[in-house]
Amino acid sequence: MDQVRIDRWLWAARFFKTRGAATEAVVGGRVHVNGARVKPSKDVRPGDSLEVTVGDTRRAVVVRAVAEKRGPAAIAATLYEETPESIARREQRAVERRLARPLGAELGARPTKRDRRRLDALRRAQRGRRAP
């Protein structure tokens, strides 16, 4: 076996949880093989370059091996090799997303009624100490 359908390979390499999701991504134009948009029936071979967009993450990978069946994640990771440029771009975007979070995002969820009462009590206590 030296070639396999792109949708099966994407599923086996664990880019997508289901083969149907992989097929939708290929049909939707989020997968390019050797720089060209393809159909789900396109065969991939070792050495082909792929550009895969999952969510807002774009990865450029080179196919190292093919598999028709989905196996463990350790084996799936050996099916491809991500390019250094793609890794650097992905890490840069992660840093940008982290820095672009709104202020207070790290505080967590909205305070409950109980939390709000405690905050109000603390604020009243602070005001009471400042006033002579």
C-alpha positions in Angstrom: 0.0 0.0 0.0 1.8 3.1 -1.2 -1.2 5.4 -1.6 -4.5 6.1 0.2 -7.4 8.5 -0.1 -6.8 11.9 1.4 -9.9 11.8 3.6 -8.9 8.4 5.1 -5.3 9.5 5.6 -6.4 12.7 7.5 -8.6 10.6 9.7 -5.9 8.0 10.3 -3.3 10.7 11.1 -5.8 12.2 13.6 -6.2 15.6 12.1 -10.0 15.0 12.4 -12.1 12.9 14.8 -14.2 11.3 12.1 -13.8 10.4 8.5 -16.9 12.5 7.7 -15.3 15.6 9.2 -12.2 14.9 7.1 -14.3 14.6 4.0 -16.1 17.9 4.8 -12.8 19.7 5.3 -11.5 18.5 1.9 -14.7 19.4 0.1 -14.7 22.8 1.9 -11.3 23.6 0.5 -9.5 23.5 3.9 -7.0 20.9 2.6 -4.5 21.4 -0.2 -2.2 18.7 -1.6 0.9 19.9 -3.3 -0.6 23.4 -3.4 -3.8 22.4 -5.2 -7.3 22.0 -3.9 -8.4 18.4 -4.2 -11.4 16.1 -3.9 -11.8 13.5 -1.1 -10.9 10.7 -3.5 -7.4 12.1 -4.2 -4.7 9.7 -3.4 -1.7 10.8 -1.2 1.7 9.2 -1.3 4.7 9.6 0.9 6.5 12.8 0.0 3.3 14.8 -0.8 3.0 18.2 1.0 -0.3 19.1 2.6 -1.8 22.3 4.0 -4.5 21.5 6.5 -6.7 24.1 8.2 -8.4 22.9 11.4 -10.4 25.7 13.1 -8.1 28.7 12.9 -4.9 26.6 12.9 -3.1 26.0 9.6 -0.5 23.3 9.4 1.9 22.5 6.6 3.0 18.9 6.7 4.8 16.4 4.6 3.4 12.9 4.3 6.0 10.3 5.6 3.8 7.2 5.5 0.3 6.1 4.7 -2.3 4.2 6.7 -5.9 3.3 5.9 -6.9 2.5 9.5 -6.9 4.7 12.5 -4.4 3.6 15.2 -2.9 4.9 18.3 -1.8 8.5 18.5 1.9 7.5 18.7 1.6 5.7 15.4 -0.4 8.5 13.8 2.3 11.0 14.7 4.8 9.0 12.5 2.6 9.4 9.4 3.6 13.0 8.8 6.2 15.6 9.6 5.3 19.3 10.2 7.5 21.8 8.5 9.6 24.1 10.7 8.0 27.2 9.2 4.5 25.8 10.1 5.6 25.1 13.7 7.0 28.6 14.1 3.9 30.2 12.6 1.6 28.1 14.9 3.6 29.0 18.0 3.6 32.7 17.1 -0.2 32.7 16.6 -0.5 31.0 20.0 1.5 33.8 21.7 -0.5 36.5 19.9 -3.8 34.9 21.0 -2.6 34.7 24.6 -1.6 38.4 24.5 -4.9 39.5 22.8 -7.1 38.1 25.5 -9.3 40.8 27.2 -8.3 42.1 30.6 -9.8 39.9 33.3 -10.2 36.8 31.2 -7.9 35.0 33.5 -10.2 35.6 36.5 -12.6 32.9 35.4 -16.3 32.8 35.3 -18.8 35.3 36.5 -19.0 35.6 40.3 -21.9 33.9 41.9 -24.3 35.7 44.2 -22.3 34.5 47.2 -19.0 35.8 45.6 -20.6 39.1 44.9 -21.8 39.5 48.5 -18.3 38.8 49.7 -16.8 41.3 47.3 -19.3 43.9 48.4 -18.5 43.2 52.1 -14.7 43.6 51.4 -15.3 46.9 49.6 -17.5 48.2 52.4 -14.8 47.3 54.9 -12.2 49.1 52.8 -14.3 52.2 52.6 -14.9 52.1 56.4 -11.2 52.0 57.1 -10.4 54.9 54.9 -13.0 57.3 56.3 -11.8 58.9 59.6 
